Amino acid sequence: MPTSNPPHSASRLTRFSRGLKGRLIASTRYARQRFTGRRHSPYTRGQLGLLSKYRVANLITDSAGRVPVRWWDVADNFGDLLSPWLIEKLSGRETVFADRKKPHYVVVGSIAGRARDNSVVWGTGSFGTEGEDEIAAGADYRAVRGPLTRSRIQHFGADVPAVYGDPALLSPLVFNPSVEPEYEVGVVLRWSERARQGADFGDGVLAINLETTDIEGTIEAFLKCKRIVTSSLHGLIIADAYGIPNAWIASKTPKGGEFKYYDYFATVGKFRTVQRFGMTRKPVTVKRVLRSLVFDGRPIKFDVKALLDANPFLERKA
C-alpha cells in the first residue's frame, strides 16, 4: 500500500544534496575560472528549426476550438503562465483555463498535484510534498520535469515514462528575438519576494519582476542581461534555455525546499549550489554582485527531440 513518504523524502533529498557537494564545488570553481560573459546556447542552429519537422495532431479543444490547459492561477506568475503561452505557440490555437472535469493538458510548473485522471501531463513537476490523495495515478503521463518527479508520482502507482524536461526549455524554438545585452546583471524576482522587490538596484542592474503576464517582454528582459541572479526555478530555466550565465540564490519561500531544483538540475546535467546574497540592507550594485556570486555559464544538455516526441499534440511529419 502506498504511503505519503516515498523514497525521495525531504531527508533523502538532503542526503542526495550532500552527496553532490564535491561535484557542486568543482562545478562552481569551473564556472568562476571559465566565465567570460559569453553565452553558450544549448541549441544548435539546426535544432532551432526542429519544429518545422512536426505538425499538430490529436489536439484537445473545447467547443470554441480553444485548447484547455490547467496551470497555477492564484497570482500572475511568469513561470506558470508559460504553460498557456507555450501551448499557444506550439499549437497555433488560443488556450482556455480548463474545467478539471473535462480532458485537458497540464504542462509547466510544479503542479503534479493538480493533475486529474483526465489530464494529459507533459513536463510538469512535483514539489516533493504531495500525498497519495493529490497524485492522479490514472492521468496520461507523457513526460515530467525530472527523475525526482517521476519517482514521486510512480510511488503512488502511476505509469510515467522516463522522458524528462520542463517544456519552458523549448522557449527558444518559438521565441528567439535578437537582443543585445545592455545590463551587466539581471536580478529576477519571484512574485512572492516582496522585500527584495523594494531593493535599491544600482546602475547596470536590471530588476525583472516575475509577477507579470507579459511572457515575451520578460524573456526579452532576460536577454538584455549578461548574467542572471535568481531564486526562481523558471528564472534559472529561462536563463539556461537562452544560454545566459546564472547564479542560484537562496530564498525562504519556495514550497518543497530544493526538491524541484535538483529535479531540474538532474534533467539538464548541470548541478549548482545555492548561494546567499542579501538585497534589503545594502544596494545591489554590479561590483557587489560580481564580488559575491559565482555565475555558471556551462551549457545544459537534455534530449530536445525526446521531449518534442513526447508532446501529446505534435507528431513528426512523414
C-alpha positions as CSV (number, residue, x, y, z in Angstrom):
1,M,0.0,0.0,0.0
2,P,1.5,3.4,-1.0
3,T,2.4,5.8,1.8
4,S,2.8,9.5,1.9
5,N,6.5,9.1,2.5
6,P,8.1,7.8,-0.7
7,P,11.9,7.2,-1.1
8,H,12.6,10.8,-2.2
9,S,11.5,12.3,1.1
10,A,13.0,15.6,2.5
11,S,15.6,13.7,4.4
12,R,16.6,11.5,1.4
13,L,16.8,14.7,-0.7
14,T,19.1,16.2,1.9
15,R,21.5,13.2,1.7
16,F,21.3,13.4,-2.1
17,S,22.3,17.1,-2.0
18,R,25.2,16.5,0.4
19,G,26.4,13.6,-1.7
20,L,26.8,16.0,-4.6
21,K,28.8,18.5,-2.6
22,G,32.1,17.8,-4.1
23,R,30.7,17.9,-7.7
24,L,28.9,21.1,-6.9
25,I,32.1,22.8,-5.6
26,A,34.0,21.6,-8.6
27,S,31.4,22.9,-11.0
28,T,31.3,26.3,-9.4
29,R,35.1,26.5,-9.4
30,Y,34.9,25.7,-13.1
31,A,32.3,28.4,-13.6
32,R,34.4,31.0,-11.8
33,Q,37.5,30.2,-13.8
34,R,35.9,29.9,-17.2
35,F,33.1,32.5,-17.2
36,T,33.8,35.3,-19.7
37,G,30.3,36.7,-20.2
38,R,29.8,34.7,-23.4
39,R,26.5,32.9,-23.9
40,H,26.5,29.2,-24.7
41,S,23.1,28.3,-26.2
42,P,22.1,24.6,-25.6
43,Y,20.7,24.6,-29.2
44,T,22.5,24.2,-32.5
45,R,21.2,26.2,-35.4
46,G,19.7,23.1,-36.8
47,Q,17.8,22.3,-33.6
48,L,16.3,25.8,-33.5
49,G,14.4,24.7,-36.7
50,L,13.2,21.4,-35.3
51,L,9.5,22.4,-35.1
52,S,9.4,22.5,-38.9
53,K,9.6,18.7,-38.7
54,Y,6.4,18.4,-36.6
55,R,2.7,19.1,-37.2
56,V,-0.3,19.5,-34.9
57,A,-2.4,16.3,-34.4
58,N,-4.9,14.9,-31.9
59,L,-5.2,18.3,-30.2
60,I,-7.8,18.5,-27.3
61,T,-10.1,21.5,-27.9
62,D,-13.3,22.8,-26.5
63,S,-16.5,23.6,-28.5
64,A,-14.9,27.0,-29.4
65,G,-11.7,25.5,-30.7
66,R,-9.6,26.6,-27.7
67,V,-7.1,24.4,-26.0
68,P,-7.9,23.6,-22.4
69,V,-4.9,23.9,-20.1
70,R,-4.6,24.0,-16.3
71,W,-2.0,26.0,-14.5
72,W,-1.4,27.6,-11.1
73,D,-3.7,30.6,-11.3
74,V,-3.6,32.2,-7.8
75,A,-1.4,35.1,-9.0
76,D,0.0,36.4,-12.2
77,N,3.3,34.4,-12.3
78,F,5.6,34.2,-15.3
79,G,6.6,30.6,-14.7
80,D,3.1,29.3,-14.5
81,L,1.8,31.5,-17.4
82,L,4.5,29.9,-19.6
83,S,2.0,27.0,-19.9
84,P,-0.7,28.7,-21.9
85,W,1.8,30.8,-23.8
86,L,3.9,27.8,-24.9
87,I,0.8,25.8,-25.8
88,E,-0.5,28.6,-28.0
89,K,2.9,29.0,-29.7
90,L,3.1,25.2,-30.4
91,S,-0.5,24.6,-31.4
92,G,-1.4,27.9,-33.1
93,R,-4.6,27.9,-31.1
94,E,-6.0,30.0,-28.3
95,T,-5.9,28.4,-24.8
96,V,-8.5,28.5,-22.0
97,F,-8.2,27.7,-18.3
98,A,-9.7,24.2,-18.2
99,D,-12.6,22.7,-16.4
100,R,-10.9,19.9,-14.4
101,K,-13.8,17.6,-15.1
102,K,-13.0,17.6,-18.8
103,P,-9.9,16.4,-20.7
104,H,-7.1,19.0,-20.6
105,Y,-3.3,19.5,-20.5
106,V,-1.1,20.0,-17.5
107,V,2.3,21.3,-18.6
108,V,4.7,23.8,-17.0
109,G,5.1,24.3,-13.2
110,S,5.2,22.2,-10.0
111,I,1.6,21.3,-10.4
112,A,1.7,17.5,-10.5
113,G,-0.8,17.7,-7.6
114,R,-3.3,19.4,-9.8
115,A,-3.5,16.7,-12.4
116,R,-6.6,14.5,-12.6
117,D,-7.3,11.2,-14.2
118,N,-8.5,13.1,-17.4
119,S,-5.3,15.2,-17.5
120,V,-2.6,14.8,-20.2
121,V,0.7,15.6,-18.5
122,W,3.7,16.9,-20.5
123,G,6.7,18.1,-18.5
124,T,5.1,19.1,-15.2
125,G,6.9,18.7,-11.9
126,S,6.4,17.8,-8.2
127,F,7.1,19.8,-5.1
128,G,8.1,16.5,-3.4
129,T,5.4,17.0,-0.8
130,E,2.3,15.6,-2.5
131,G,0.5,12.7,-0.8
132,E,-1.4,9.8,-2.3
133,D,-4.7,11.7,-2.5
134,E,-3.0,14.5,-4.5
135,I,-1.5,12.4,-7.3
136,A,-3.6,11.2,-10.2
137,A,-2.4,7.7,-10.9
138,G,-4.7,7.4,-13.9
139,A,-3.5,10.5,-15.7
140,D,-1.9,10.2,-19.1
141,Y,1.8,11.0,-18.4
142,R,3.9,11.7,-21.5
143,A,6.9,13.4,-19.8
144,V,7.8,15.0,-16.5
145,R,10.3,17.6,-15.4
146,G,12.8,15.2,-14.0
147,P,13.6,11.9,-12.3
148,L,12.7,13.0,-8.8
149,T,9.2,13.9,-10.0
150,R,8.9,10.6,-11.8
151,S,9.9,8.7,-8.7
152,R,7.4,10.6,-6.6
153,I,4.5,10.0,-9.0
154,Q,5.4,6.4,-9.7
155,H,5.3,5.7,-5.9
156,F,1.6,6.2,-6.0
157,G,1.0,3.8,-8.8
158,A,1.2,5.9,-11.9
159,D,2.8,4.8,-15.2
160,V,5.3,7.5,-16.0
161,P,7.8,7.2,-18.9
162,A,11.5,8.2,-18.4
163,V,11.1,11.3,-20.6
164,Y,12.3,14.4,-18.9
165,G,12.3,18.1,-19.4
166,D,10.5,21.3,-18.4
167,P,8.7,22.5,-21.6
168,A,9.9,26.0,-20.9
169,L,13.3,24.8,-22.1
170,L,11.7,24.8,-25.6
171,S,11.0,28.6,-25.5
172,P,13.9,29.5,-27.9
173,L,12.2,27.3,-30.5
174,V,9.2,29.5,-30.6
175,F,10.6,32.9,-29.5
176,N,14.2,33.8,-30.2
177,P,14.5,37.6,-30.7
178,S,17.8,39.3,-31.5
179,V,18.5,41.3,-28.3
180,E,21.9,42.8,-27.4
181,P,22.8,42.8,-23.7
182,E,22.5,46.2,-22.1
183,Y,22.9,45.3,-18.4
184,E,25.7,43.5,-16.6
185,V,23.3,41.8,-14.2
186,G,19.6,40.9,-14.2
187,V,18.0,40.2,-10.8
188,V,15.0,38.0,-11.4
189,L,12.4,38.3,-8.6
190,R,9.7,35.9,-7.8
191,W,6.2,37.2,-7.3
192,S,6.3,36.5,-3.6
193,E,9.6,38.2,-2.9
194,R,8.1,41.5,-1.7
195,A,11.1,42.7,0.3
196,R,13.6,42.1,-2.5
197,Q,11.3,43.9,-4.9
198,G,11.9,47.1,-2.9
199,A,15.7,46.8,-3.0
200,D,18.0,49.6,-4.2
201,F,19.3,48.4,-7.6
202,G,22.3,50.3,-9.0
203,D,23.4,51.2,-12.5
204,G,23.9,48.2,-14.7
205,V,21.5,46.1,-12.7
206,L,18.0,45.3,-14.1
207,A,15.3,44.1,-11.8
208,I,13.0,41.7,-13.5
209,N,9.7,41.0,-11.7
210,L,8.1,37.7,-12.5
211,E,4.7,38.9,-11.2
212,T,3.6,39.6,-14.8
213,T,1.5,38.4,-17.7
214,D,4.0,39.7,-20.3
215,I,5.9,36.5,-21.2
216,E,7.7,37.7,-24.3
217,G,8.6,41.1,-22.7
218,T,10.0,39.3,-19.7
219,I,12.1,36.9,-21.9
220,E,13.4,40.0,-23.7
221,A,14.4,41.5,-20.4
222,F,16.4,38.3,-19.6
223,L,18.2,38.7,-23.0
224,K,19.1,42.3,-22.1
225,C,21.3,41.0,-19.3
226,K,24.8,39.4,-19.4
227,R,24.1,37.4,-16.2
228,I,21.1,36.4,-14.2
229,V,20.7,36.2,-10.4
230,T,17.6,34.5,-9.1
231,S,15.9,32.2,-6.6
232,S,13.2,31.3,-9.2
233,L,13.3,27.9,-10.8
234,H,12.0,29.3,-14.1
235,G,14.4,32.2,-13.8
236,L,17.1,29.5,-14.0
237,I,15.4,27.5,-16.7
238,I,14.9,30.5,-19.0
239,A,18.5,31.7,-18.4
240,D,19.7,28.1,-19.2
241,A,17.5,27.8,-22.3
242,Y,18.9,31.0,-23.8
243,G,22.5,30.3,-22.6
244,I,22.7,33.2,-20.1
245,P,25.2,32.5,-17.2
246,N,23.3,32.5,-13.9
247,A,23.6,32.3,-10.1
248,W,21.1,30.5,-8.0
249,I,20.4,32.3,-4.7
250,A,18.6,31.2,-1.6
251,S,15.0,32.2,-0.7
252,K,12.8,31.3,2.3
253,T,9.6,31.0,0.2
254,P,9.8,28.0,-2.2
255,K,7.4,25.2,-1.3
256,G,9.1,21.8,-1.0
257,G,12.6,23.3,-0.5
258,E,15.2,22.3,-3.0
259,F,13.4,19.3,-4.4
260,K,12.2,20.9,-7.6
261,Y,15.6,22.5,-8.3
262,Y,17.5,19.2,-8.1
263,D,14.8,17.5,-10.2
264,Y,15.5,20.0,-12.9
265,F,19.3,20.0,-12.5
266,A,19.3,16.2,-12.9
267,T,17.5,16.5,-16.2
268,V,19.9,19.0,-17.8
269,G,23.1,17.7,-16.2
270,K,24.0,21.0,-14.6
271,F,24.1,20.8,-10.8
272,R,24.5,24.0,-9.0
273,T,24.9,25.0,-5.3
274,V,22.6,27.6,-3.8
275,Q,24.3,30.9,-2.8
276,R,23.4,33.6,-0.3
277,F,23.0,37.2,-1.3
278,G,21.3,39.9,0.7
279,M,19.3,42.6,-1.1
280,T,17.5,44.6,1.6
281,R,20.3,46.1,3.7
282,K,22.8,47.1,1.0
283,P,22.4,48.5,-2.5
284,V,22.5,45.8,-5.2
285,T,25.4,47.0,-7.4
286,V,27.3,45.4,-10.2
287,K,30.5,45.4,-8.2
288,R,28.9,43.8,-5.1
289,V,27.1,41.1,-7.2
290,L,30.3,40.1,-9.1
291,R,32.3,40.1,-6.0
292,S,29.8,37.9,-4.0
293,L,28.4,35.4,-6.5
294,V,29.7,32.7,-8.8
295,F,28.0,32.5,-12.2
296,D,27.6,29.3,-14.1
297,G,27.8,29.6,-17.8
298,R,28.0,25.9,-18.8
299,P,25.5,24.8,-21.4
300,I,22.8,22.4,-20.4
301,K,22.3,19.1,-22.0
302,F,18.9,17.4,-22.5
303,D,17.1,15.4,-25.1
304,V,15.2,18.0,-27.1
305,K,13.8,15.5,-29.6
306,A,12.6,13.2,-26.9
307,L,10.7,16.0,-25.2
308,L,9.2,17.1,-28.5
309,D,8.3,13.5,-29.5
310,A,6.5,13.1,-26.1
311,N,4.3,16.2,-26.8
312,P,0.7,14.9,-26.9
313,F,-0.4,17.1,-29.8
314,L,2.6,17.2,-32.1
315,E,3.7,14.4,-34.4
316,R,6.6,14.1,-36.8
317,K,5.9,14.8,-40.4
318,A,6.2,11.8,-42.7
